[in-house]
Amino acid sequence: MKTLTLNIPDYIDLDDREVAMIVASRLYEQGKLSLGQAAELVGLSKRTFAELLSKYDVAIINHPASDLARDIQNA
């Protein structure tokens, strides 16, 4: 696992958990992390992480419409 150090200006009022949540939610949204992996990155349960996603404007179901259409065809 990589370790990343960020220097965030003091005037930006973010704690470590908030920064981790922003990063994890975006990586989840982009499909680079599963829900469980993103939750683990932040140190939360999957349920808690899923409940917090809306605060970051990230949908819990983030599959493209093309996947849904393909699933319907294969049903």
Distance bins in CASP14 RR format, pairs under 12 A and 6 or more apart:
PFRMAT RR
TARGET T0000
AUTHOR 0000-0000-0000
RMODE 2
METHOD distances of the structure
MODEL  1
1 37 0 0 0 0 0 1 0 0 0 0 0
1 40 0 0 0 0 0 1 0 0 0 0 0
1 41 0 0 0 0 1 0 0 0 0 0 0
2 23 0 0 0 0 0 1 0 0 0 0 0
2 41 0 0 0 0 0 1 0 0 0 0 0
4 16 0 0 0 0 0 1 0 0 0 0 0
4 19 0 0 0 0 1 0 0 0 0 0 0
4 20 0 0 0 0 0 1 0 0 0 0 0
4 23 0 0 0 0 1 0 0 0 0 0 0
4 41 0 0 0 0 0 1 0 0 0 0 0
5 16 0 0 0 0 0 1 0 0 0 0 0
5 19 0 0 0 0 0 1 0 0 0 0 0
6 12 0 0 0 0 0 1 0 0 0 0 0
6 14 0 0 0 0 1 0 0 0 0 0 0
6 16 0 0 0 0 1 0 0 0 0 0 0
6 18 0 0 0 0 0 1 0 0 0 0 0
6 19 1 0 0 1 0 0 0 0 0 0 0
6 20 0 0 0 0 0 1 0 0 0 0 0
6 22 0 0 0 0 0 1 0 0 0 0 0
6 23 0 0 0 0 1 0 0 0 0 0 0
7 19 0 0 0 0 0 1 0 0 0 0 0
8 14 1 0 0 1 0 0 0 0 0 0 0
8 15 0 0 0 0 1 0 0 0 0 0 0
8 16 0 0 0 0 1 0 0 0 0 0 0
8 18 0 0 0 0 1 0 0 0 0 0 0
8 19 1 0 0 1 0 0 0 0 0 0 0
8 20 0 0 0 0 0 1 0 0 0 0 0
8 22 0 0 0 0 0 1 0 0 0 0 0
8 23 0 0 0 0 0 1 0 0 0 0 0
12 18 0 0 0 0 1 0 0 0 0 0 0
12 19 0 0 0 0 1 0 0 0 0 0 0
12 22 0 0 0 0 0 1 0 0 0 0 0
13 19 0 0 0 0 0 1 0 0 0 0 0
14 20 0 0 0 0 1 0 0 0 0 0 0
14 21 0 0 0 0 1 0 0 0 0 0 0
14 22 1 0 0 1 0 0 0 0 0 0 0
14 23 0 0 0 0 0 1 0 0 0 0 0
15 21 0 0 0 0 1 0 0 0 0 0 0
15 22 0 0 0 0 0 1 0 0 0 0 0
15 42 0 0 0 0 0 1 0 0 0 0 0
16 22 0 0 0 0 0 1 0 0 0 0 0
16 23 0 0 0 0 0 1 0 0 0 0 0
16 41 0 0 0 0 0 1 0 0 0 0 0
16 42 0 0 0 0 1 0 0 0 0 0 0
16 43 0 0 0 0 0 1 0 0 0 0 0
17 23 0 0 0 0 0 1 0 0 0 0 0
17 24 0 0 0 0 0 1 0 0 0 0 0
17 41 0 0 0 0 0 1 0 0 0 0 0
17 42 1 0 0 1 0 0 0 0 0 0 0
17 43 0 0 0 0 1 0 0 0 0 0 0
17 44 0 0 0 0 1 0 0 0 0 0 0
17 48 0 0 0 0 0 1 0 0 0 0 0
17 49 0 0 0 0 0 1 0 0 0 0 0
17 52 0 0 0 0 0 1 0 0 0 0 0
18 24 0 0 0 0 0 1 0 0 0 0 0
18 25 0 0 0 0 0 1 0 0 0 0 0
18 42 0 0 0 0 1 0 0 0 0 0 0
18 52 0 0 0 0 0 1 0 0 0 0 0
18 55 0 0 0 0 0 1 0 0 0 0 0
18 56 0 0 0 0 1 0 0 0 0 0 0
19 25 0 0 0 0 0 1 0 0 0 0 0
19 26 0 0 0 0 0 1 0 0 0 0 0
19 41 0 0 0 0 0 1 0 0 0 0 0
19 42 0 0 0 0 1 0 0 0 0 0 0
19 56 0 0 0 0 0 1 0 0 0 0 0
20 26 0 0 0 0 0 1 0 0 0 0 0
20 27 0 0 0 0 0 1 0 0 0 0 0
20 33 0 0 0 0 0 1 0 0 0 0 0
20 38 0 0 0 0 1 0 0 0 0 0 0
20 39 0 0 0 0 0 1 0 0 0 0 0
20 40 0 0 0 0 0 1 0 0 0 0 0
20 41 1 0 0 1 0 0 0 0 0 0 0
20 42 1 0 1 0 0 0 0 0 0 0 0
20 43 1 0 0 1 0 0 0 0 0 0 0
20 44 0 0 0 0 1 0 0 0 0 0 0
20 49 0 0 0 0 0 1 0 0 0 0 0
20 52 0 0 0 0 0 1 0 0 0 0 0
20 56 0 0 0 0 0 1 0 0 0 0 0
21 27 0 0 0 0 0 1 0 0 0 0 0
21 28 0 0 0 0 0 1 0 0 0 0 0
21 38 0 0 0 0 1 0 0 0 0 0 0
21 39 0 0 0 0 0 1 0 0 0 0 0
21 41 0 0 0 0 1 0 0 0 0 0 0
21 42 1 0 1 0 0 0 0 0 0 0 0
21 43 0 0 0 0 1 0 0 0 0 0 0
21 44 0 0 0 0 1 0 0 0 0 0 0
21 48 0 0 0 0 0 1 0 0 0 0 0
21 49 0 0 0 0 1 0 0 0 0 0 0
21 51 0 0 0 0 0 1 0 0 0 0 0
21 52 1 0 0 1 0 0 0 0 0 0 0
21 53 0 0 0 0 1 0 0 0 0 0 0
21 55 0 0 0 0 1 0 0 0 0 0 0
21 56 1 0 0 1 0 0 0 0 0 0 0
21 58 0 0 0 0 0 1 0 0 0 0 0
22 28 0 0 0 0 0 1 0 0 0 0 0
22 29 0 0 0 0 0 1 0 0 0 0 0
22 38 0 0 0 0 0 1 0 0 0 0 0
22 41 0 0 0 0 0 1 0 0 0 0 0
22 42 0 0 0 0 1 0 0 0 0 0 0
22 52 0 0 0 0 0 1 0 0 0 0 0
22 53 0 0 0 0 0 1 0 0 0 0 0
22 55 0 0 0 0 0 1 0 0 0 0 0
22 56 1 0 0 1 0 0 0 0 0 0 0
22 57 0 0 0 0 0 1 0 0 0 0 0
22 58 0 0 0 0 0 1 0 0 0 0 0
23 29 0 0 0 0 0 1 0 0 0 0 0
23 30 0 0 0 0 0 1 0 0 0 0 0
23 32 0 0 0 0 0 1 0 0 0 0 0
23 33 0 0 0 0 1 0 0 0 0 0 0
23 37 0 0 0 0 0 1 0 0 0 0 0
23 38 0 0 0 0 1 0 0 0 0 0 0
23 41 1 0 0 1 0 0 0 0 0 0 0
23 42 0 0 0 0 1 0 0 0 0 0 0
23 56 0 0 0 0 0 1 0 0 0 0 0
23 58 0 0 0 0 0 1 0 0 0 0 0
24 30 0 0 0 0 0 1 0 0 0 0 0
24 31 0 0 0 0 0 1 0 0 0 0 0
24 32 0 0 0 0 1 0 0 0 0 0 0
24 33 1 0 0 1 0 0 0 0 0 0 0
24 34 0 0 0 0 0 1 0 0 0 0 0
24 35 0 0 0 0 1 0 0 0 0 0 0
24 36 0 0 0 0 1 0 0 0 0 0 0
24 37 0 0 0 0 1 0 0 0 0 0 0
24 38 1 0 1 0 0 0 0 0 0 0 0
24 39 1 0 0 1 0 0 0 0 0 0 0
24 40 0 0 0 0 1 0 0 0 0 0 0
24 41 1 0 1 0 0 0 0 0 0 0 0
24 42 1 0 1 0 0 0 0 0 0 0 0
24 43 0 0 0 0 1 0 0 0 0 0 0
24 44 0 0 0 0 1 0 0 0 0 0 0
24 46 0 0 0 0 0 1 0 0 0 0 0
24 48 0 0 0 0 0 1 0 0 0 0 0
24 49 1 0 0 1 0 0 0 0 0 0 0
24 50 0 0 0 0 0 1 0 0 0 0 0
24 52 0 0 0 0 1 0 0 0 0 0 0
24 53 0 0 0 0 1 0 0 0 0 0 0
24 56 0 0 0 0 1 0 0 0 0 0 0
24 58 0 0 0 0 1 0 0 0 0 0 0
25 31 0 0 0 0 0 1 0 0 0 0 0
25 32 0 0 0 0 0 1 0 0 0 0 0
25 33 0 0 0 0 1 0 0 0 0 0 0
25 35 0 0 0 0 0 1 0 0 0 0 0
25 38 1 0 0 1 0 0 0 0 0 0 0
25 39 0 0 0 0 0 1 0 0 0 0 0
25 41 0 0 0 0 1 0 0 0 0 0 0
25 42 0 0 0 0 1 0 0 0 0 0 0
25 44 0 0 0 0 0 1 0 0 0 0 0
25 49 0 0 0 0 1 0 0 0 0 0 0
25 50 0 0 0 0 0 1 0 0 0 0 0
25 51 0 0 0 0 0 1 0 0 0 0 0
25 52 1 0 0 1 0 0 0 0 0 0 0
25 53 1 0 1 0 0 0 0 0 0 0 0
25 54 0 0 0 0 1 0 0 0 0 0 0
25 55 0 0 0 0 1 0 0 0 0 0 0
25 56 1 0 1 0 0 0 0 0 0 0 0
25 57 0 0 0 0 1 0 0 0 0 0 0
25 58 1 0 1 0 0 0 0 0 0 0 0
25 59 0 0 0 0 0 1 0 0 0 0 0
25 60 0 0 0 0 0 1 0 0 0 0 0
25 62 0 0 0 0 0 1 0 0 0 0 0
26 32 0 0 0 0 1 0 0 0 0 0 0
26 33 0 0 0 0 1 0 0 0 0 0 0
26 38 0 0 0 0 1 0 0 0 0 0 0
26 41 0 0 0 0 0 1 0 0 0 0 0
26 42 0 0 0 0 0 1 0 0 0 0 0
26 53 0 0 0 0 0 1 0 0 0 0 0
26 56 1 0 0 1 0 0 0 0 0 0 0
26 57 0 0 0 0 0 1 0 0 0 0 0
26 58 1 0 0 1 0 0 0 0 0 0 0
26 62 0 0 0 0 0 1 0 0 0 0 0
27 33 1 0 1 0 0 0 0 0 0 0 0
27 34 0 0 0 0 1 0 0 0 0 0 0
27 35 0 0 0 0 0 1 0 0 0 0 0
27 36 0 0 0 0 0 1 0 0 0 0 0
27 37 0 0 0 0 1 0 0 0 0 0 0
27 38 1 0 0 1 0 0 0 0 0 0 0
27 39 0 0 0 0 0 1 0 0 0 0 0
27 40 0 0 0 0 0 1 0 0 0 0 0
27 41 1 0 0 1 0 0 0 0 0 0 0
27 42 0 0 0 0 0 1 0 0 0 0 0
27 49 0 0 0 0 0 1 0 0 0 0 0
27 53 0 0 0 0 0 1 0 0 0 0 0
27 56 0 0 0 0 0 1 0 0 0 0 0
27 58 0 0 0 0 0 1 0 0 0 0 0
27 62 0 0 0 0 0 1 0 0 0 0 0
28 34 1 0 0 1 0 0 0 0 0 0 0
28 35 1 0 0 1 0 0 0 0 0 0 0
28 36 0 0 0 0 1 0 0 0 0 0 0
28 37 1 0 0 1 0 0 0 0 0 0 0
28 38 1 0 1 0 0 0 0 0 0 0 0
28 39 0 0 0 0 1 0 0 0 0 0 0
28 40 0 0 0 0 0 1 0 0 0 0 0
28 41 0 0 0 0 1 0 0 0 0 0 0
28 42 0 0 0 0 0 1 0 0 0 0 0
28 44 0 0 0 0 0 1 0 0 0 0 0
28 46 0 0 0 0 0 1 0 0 0 0 0
28 49 0 0 0 0 1 0 0 0 0 0 0
28 50 0 0 0 0 1 0 0 0 0 0 0
28 52 0 0 0 0 0 1 0 0 0 0 0
28 53 1 0 0 1 0 0 0 0 0 0 0
28 56 0 0 0 0 1 0 0 0 0 0 0
28 58 1 0 0 1 0 0 0 0 0 0 0
28 59 0 0 0 0 1 0 0 0 0 0 0
28 60 0 0 0 0 1 0 0 0 0 0 0
28 61 0 0 0 0 0 1 0 0 0 0 0
28 62 1 0 0 1 0 0 0 0 0 0 0
29 35 0 0 0 0 0 1 0 0 0 0 0
29 38 0 0 0 0 1 0 0 0 0 0 0
29 53 0 0 0 0 1 0 0 0 0 0 0
29 54 0 0 0 0 0 1 0 0 0 0 0
29 56 0 0 0 0 1 0 0 0 0 0 0
29 57 0 0 0 0 1 0 0 0 0 0 0
29 58 1 0 1 0 0 0 0 0 0 0 0
29 59 1 0 0 1 0 0 0 0 0 0 0
29 60 0 0 0 0 0 1 0 0 0 0 0
29 61 0 0 0 0 0 1 0 0 0 0 0
29 62 1 0 1 0 0 0 0 0 0 0 0
29 63 0 0 0 0 0 1 0 0 0 0 0
29 64 0 0 0 0 0 1 0 0 0 0 0
30 38 0 0 0 0 0 1 0 0 0 0 0
30 58 0 0 0 0 1 0 0 0 0 0 0
30 62 0 0 0 0 1 0 0 0 0 0 0
30 64 0 0 0 0 0 1 0 0 0 0 0
31 37 0 0 0 0 1 0 0 0 0 0 0
31 38 0 0 0 0 1 0 0 0 0 0 0
31 58 0 0 0 0 0 1 0 0 0 0 0
31 59 0 0 0 0 0 1 0 0 0 0 0
31 62 1 0 0 1 0 0 0 0 0 0 0
31 63 0 0 0 0 1 0 0 0 0 0 0
31 64 0 0 0 0 0 1 0 0 0 0 0
31 67 0 0 0 0 0 1 0 0 0 0 0
32 38 0 0 0 0 1 0 0 0 0 0 0
32 41 0 0 0 0 0 1 0 0 0 0 0
32 62 0 0 0 0 0 1 0 0 0 0 0
33 39 0 0 0 0 1 0 0 0 0 0 0
33 40 0 0 0 0 1 0 0 0 0 0 0
33 41 1 0 0 1 0 0 0 0 0 0 0
33 42 0 0 0 0 0 1 0 0 0 0 0
33 46 0 0 0 0 0 1 0 0 0 0 0
33 49 0 0 0 0 0 1 0 0 0 0 0
33 58 0 0 0 0 0 1 0 0 0 0 0
33 62 0 0 0 0 0 1 0 0 0 0 0
34 40 0 0 0 0 1 0 0 0 0 0 0
34 41 0 0 0 0 0 1 0 0 0 0 0
34 46 0 0 0 0 1 0 0 0 0 0 0
34 49 0 0 0 0 0 1 0 0 0 0 0
34 50 0 0 0 0 0 1 0 0 0 0 0
34 62 0 0 0 0 0 1 0 0 0 0 0
35 41 0 0 0 0 0 1 0 0 0 0 0
35 42 0 0 0 0 0 1 0 0 0 0 0
35 44 0 0 0 0 0 1 0 0 0 0 0
35 45 0 0 0 0 0 1 0 0 0 0 0
35 46 1 0 1 0 0 0 0 0 0 0 0
35 47 0 0 0 0 1 0 0 0 0 0 0
35 48 0 0 0 0 0 1 0 0 0 0 0
35 49 1 0 0 1 0 0 0 0 0 0 0
35 50 1 0 0 1 0 0 0 0 0 0 0
35 51 0 0 0 0 0 1 0 0 0 0 0
35 52 0 0 0 0 0 1 0 0 0 0 0
35 53 0 0 0 0 1 0 0 0 0 0 0
35 58 0 0 0 0 0 1 0 0 0 0 0
35 59 0 0 0 0 0 1 0 0 0 0 0
35 60 1 0 0 1 0 0 0 0 0 0 0
35 61 0 0 0 0 0 1 0 0 0 0 0
35 62 0 0 0 0 1 0 0 0 0 0 0
36 42 0 0 0 0 1 0 0 0 0 0 0
36 43 0 0 0 0 0 1 0 0 0 0 0
36 44 0 0 0 0 1 0 0 0 0 0 0
36 45 0 0 0 0 1 0 0 0 0 0 0
36 46 1 0 1 0 0 0 0 0 0 0 0
36 47 0 0 0 0 0 1 0 0 0 0 0
36 48 0 0 0 0 0 1 0 0 0 0 0
36 49 1 0 0 1 0 0 0 0 0 0 0
36 50 0 0 0 0 1 0 0 0 0 0 0
36 53 0 0 0 0 0 1 0 0 0 0 0
36 60 0 0 0 0 0 1 0 0 0 0 0
37 43 0 0 0 0 0 1 0 0 0 0 0
37 44 0 0 0 0 0 1 0 0 0 0 0
37 46 0 0 0 0 1 0 0 0 0 0 0
37 49 0 0 0 0 1 0 0 0 0 0 0
38 44 0 0 0 0 1 0 0 0 0 0 0
38 45 0 0 0 0 0 1 0 0 0 0 0
38 46 0 0 0 0 1 0 0 0 0 0 0
38 48 0 0 0 0 0 1 0 0 0 0 0
38 49 1 0 0 1 0 0 0 0 0 0 0
38 50 0 0 0 0 1 0 0 0 0 0 0
38 52 0 0 0 0 0 1 0 0 0 0 0
38 53 0 0 0 0 1 0 0 0 0 0 0
38 56 0 0 0 0 0 1 0 0 0 0 0
38 58 0 0 0 0 1 0 0 0 0 0 0
38 60 0 0 0 0 0 1 0 0 0 0 0
38 62 0 0 0 0 0 1 0 0 0 0 0
39 45 1 0 0 1 0 0 0 0 0 0 0
39 46 1 0 1 0 0 0 0 0 0 0 0
39 47 0 0 0 0 1 0 0 0 0 0 0
39 48 1 0 0 1 0 0 0 0 0 0 0
39 49 1 1 0 0 0 0 0 0 0 0 0
39 50 1 0 0 1 0 0 0 0 0 0 0
39 51 0 0 0 0 0 1 0 0 0 0 0
39 52 0 0 0 0 1 0 0 0 0 0 0
39 53 0 0 0 0 0 1 0 0 0 0 0
39 60 0 0 0 0 0 1 0 0 0 0 0
40 46 0 0 0 0 1 0 0 0 0 0 0
40 48 0 0 0 0 0 1 0 0 0 0 0
40 49 0 0 0 0 1 0 0 0 0 0 0
41 49 0 0 0 0 1 0 0 0 0 0 0
42 48 0 0 0 0 1 0 0 0 0 0 0
42 49 1 0 0 1 0 0 0 0 0 0 0
42 50 0 0 0 0 0 1 0 0 0 0 0
42 52 0 0 0 0 1 0 0 0 0 0 0
42 53 0 0 0 0 0 1 0 0 0 0 0
42 56 0 0 0 0 0 1 0 0 0 0 0
43 49 0 0 0 0 1 0 0 0 0 0 0
43 52 0 0 0 0 0 1 0 0 0 0 0
44 50 0 0 0 0 1 0 0 0 0 0 0
44 51 0 0 0 0 1 0 0 0 0 0 0
44 52 1 0 0 1 0 0 0 0 0 0 0
44 53 0 0 0 0 0 1 0 0 0 0 0
45 51 0 0 0 0 1 0 0 0 0 0 0
45 52 0 0 0 0 0 1 0 0 0 0 0
46 52 0 0 0 0 0 1 0 0 0 0 0
46 53 0 0 0 0 0 1 0 0 0 0 0
46 60 0 0 0 0 0 1 0 0 0 0 0
47 53 0 0 0 0 0 1 0 0 0 0 0
47 60 0 0 0 0 0 1 0 0 0 0 0
48 55 0 0 0 0 0 1 0 0 0 0 0
49 55 0 0 0 0 0 1 0 0 0 0 0
49 56 0 0 0 0 0 1 0 0 0 0 0
49 58 0 0 0 0 0 1 0 0 0 0 0
49 60 0 0 0 0 1 0 0 0 0 0 0
50 56 0 0 0 0 0 1 0 0 0 0 0
50 58 0 0 0 0 1 0 0 0 0 0 0
50 59 0 0 0 0 0 1 0 0 0 0 0
50 60 1 0 1 0 0 0 0 0 0 0 0
50 61 0 0 0 0 0 1 0 0 0 0 0
50 62 0 0 0 0 0 1 0 0 0 0 0
51 58 0 0 0 0 0 1 0 0 0 0 0
51 60 0 0 0 0 1 0 0 0 0 0 0
52 58 0 0 0 0 1 0 0 0 0 0 0
52 60 0 0 0 0 0 1 0 0 0 0 0
53 59 1 0 0 1 0 0 0 0 0 0 0
53 60 1 0 1 0 0 0 0 0 0 0 0
53 61 0 0 0 0 0 1 0 0 0 0 0
53 62 0 0 0 0 1 0 0 0 0 0 0
54 60 1 0 0 1 0 0 0 0 0 0 0
54 61 0 0 0 0 0 1 0 0 0 0 0
56 62 0 0 0 0 0 1 0 0 0 0 0
61 67 0 0 0 0 0 1 0 0 0 0 0
61 68 0 0 0 0 1 0 0 0 0 0 0
62 68 0 0 0 0 0 1 0 0 0 0 0
63 69 0 0 0 0 0 1 0 0 0 0 0
63 70 0 0 0 0 1 0 0 0 0 0 0
63 71 0 0 0 0 1 0 0 0 0 0 0
64 70 0 0 0 0 1 0 0 0 0 0 0
64 71 0 0 0 0 0 1 0 0 0 0 0
65 71 0 0 0 0 0 1 0 0 0 0 0
65 72 0 0 0 0 0 1 0 0 0 0 0
66 72 0 0 0 0 0 1 0 0 0 0 0
66 73 0 0 0 0 0 1 0 0 0 0 0
67 73 0 0 0 0 0 1 0 0 0 0 0
67 74 0 0 0 0 0 1 0 0 0 0 0
68 74 0 0 0 0 0 1 0 0 0 0 0
68 75 0 0 0 0 0 1 0 0 0 0 0
69 75 0 0 0 0 0 1 0 0 0 0 0
END
